[in-house]
Amino acid sequence: MIIQPRIRGFVCVTAHPEGCAANVREQIATVRANGPIPNGPKNVLILGASTGYGLSTRIAAAFGCGAKTIGVAYERPGSEDKCASAGWYNTAAFHREARKEGLQAWSLNGDAFSDDIKQQVVKLATEKMGGQFDLIIYSLAAPRRADPQGNVWKSCLKPIGRLFEAKHLDTDKHEVTEIRIAPATQDEIDGTVKVMGGEDLELWVDALDKAGLIADKANIIAYDYIGTEVTYPIYHEGTIGMAKKHMYETTKRLQKRLSPRGIKAFLSVNKAVVTQASSAIPAVPLYISILFKVMKEQGLHEGCCEQMDRLFREKLYGPKGLVLDEGGRVRLDDWEMRPEVQAPSTALWKGITTESLRKASDYDGYESEFLKLFGFGVKGVDYSADVNTDLPFEG
């Protein structure tokens, strides 16, 4: 097939296998260029391993630390006349590159919320990995979840207690518009906490601990984002913020329970970047476009790969050991939240219009990064060539 991008709102419904592979290789090269990561993890489980921060974490662990990795994702396969999802092609490319380097890696495609996938991971780790996990990453974002009792919960992105009115970037029309979102009902709040809160992470920890698969002194990390006042009402103070608060409380409870074995459970608060999840959040694409402009001008810009590489080198396994804030969290948003970054970003936000969009922000950079998520716009890829769309999940 010859594949071109087909964009519907905040999703691209096509993905390019060669472009995704090139993107994976670019991330590997970024990690390799910084040299080996000493004292890194040996056996890593990444829940949500196929795109965004999860994929970059896996690359940093494998190609920076030489770790064995097990990745769990829920992706759509391709066929001879239909392309797979980007995460499918990313995973296939990761496995091909890992084999070249002699790195051991296994992937499971299925619902990470299910008991079945949890038991498949236990079986895989027990029979093939040959060791306990010393790093567990929870990087799941989903619209729905079925709990162990069979109840199906749905998540939503809504404010709590008040109407949300803000500037918004219509990426279809390339216009700065206004958006209004009514506050969530209690059922919507409860559903979002059930999907995106810490309940499933605790079930994973229980299943792995029962099987004896969590090493002493292991790190258990869930990814988070706090953001700035511009996005607080829809994110930090909204339904997703309530879910993240529940996740934070869950890590604290797990930490207390597992601390006698030196195990640490905590959140990593990451920077705003272009991912499939962030593209769906109202107002966030516009904020990211402005943030990219400011941070690039100051030489502080990072994508997912650079963030996860810094997580390993500076925050987890660096010379200072584990670096946490007063709330017991890793802060990878430390550069984003600097006053010299936030002040000009806020000023640009207040004055930005459709007419000034490309000058007052790095919307071009946002668009480029969005397309790269799906394997488009990557240098060195011939998009006019016929490509094989039916690739195995593990390369």
Stockholm file with secondary structure:
# STOCKHOLM 1.0

chainA/1-395         MIIQPRIRGFVCVTAHPEGCAANVREQIATVRANGPIPNGPKNVLILGASTGYGLSTRIAAAFGCGAKTIGVAYERPGSEDKCASAGWYNTAAFHREARKEGLQAWSLNGDAFSDDIKQQVVKLATEKMGGQFDLIIYSLAAPRRADPQGNVWKSCLKPIGRLFEAKHLDTDKHEVTEIRIAPATQDEIDGTVKVMGGEDLELWVDALDKAGLIADKANIIAYDYIGTEVTYPIYHEGTIGMAKKHMYETTKRLQKRLSPRGIKAFLSVNKAVVTQASSAIPAVPLYISILFKVMKEQGLHEGCCEQMDRLFREKLYGPKGLVLDEGGRVRLDDWEMRPEVQAPSTALWKGITTESLRKASDYDGYESEFLKLFGFGVKGVDYSADVNTDLPFEG
#=GR chainA/1-395 SS CCCCCCEETTEESCCCHHHHHHHHHHHHHHHHHTCCCTTCCSEEEEESCSSHHHHHHHHIIIIIHCCEEEEEECCCCCBTTBCCCHHHHHHHHHHHHHHHTTCCEEEEESCTTSHHHHHHHHHHIIIIICSCEEEEEECCCCSEEECTTSCEEECCCCCSSSCEEEEEEETTTTEEEEEEECCCCHHHHHHHHHHHSSHHHHHHHHHHHHTTCEEEEEEEEEEECCCCTTTTTTTTTSHHHHHHHHHHHHHHHHHHHHGGGTCEEEEEECCCCCCTTGGGSTTHHHHHHHHHHHHHHTTCCCCHHHHHHHIIIIIISSTTCSCCCTTSCEETTTTTTCHHHHHHHHHHHHHCCTTTHHHHSCHHHHHHHHHHHTTCSCTTCCTTSCCCCCCCTTC
#=GC SS_cons         CCCCCCEETTEESCCCHHHHHHHHHHHHHHHHHTCCCTTCCSEEEEESCSSHHHHHHHHIIIIIHCCEEEEEECCCCCBTTBCCCHHHHHHHHHHHHHHHTTCCEEEEESCTTSHHHHHHHHHHIIIIICSCEEEEEECCCCSEEECTTSCEEECCCCCSSSCEEEEEEETTTTEEEEEEECCCCHHHHHHHHHHHSSHHHHHHHHHHHHTTCEEEEEEEEEEECCCCTTTTTTTTTSHHHHHHHHHHHHHHHHHHHHGGGTCEEEEEECCCCCCTTGGGSTTHHHHHHHHHHHHHHTTCCCCHHHHHHHIIIIIISSTTCSCCCTTSCEETTTTTTCHHHHHHHHHHHHHCCTTTHHHHSCHHHHHHHHHHHTTCSCTTCCTTSCCCCCCCTTC
//
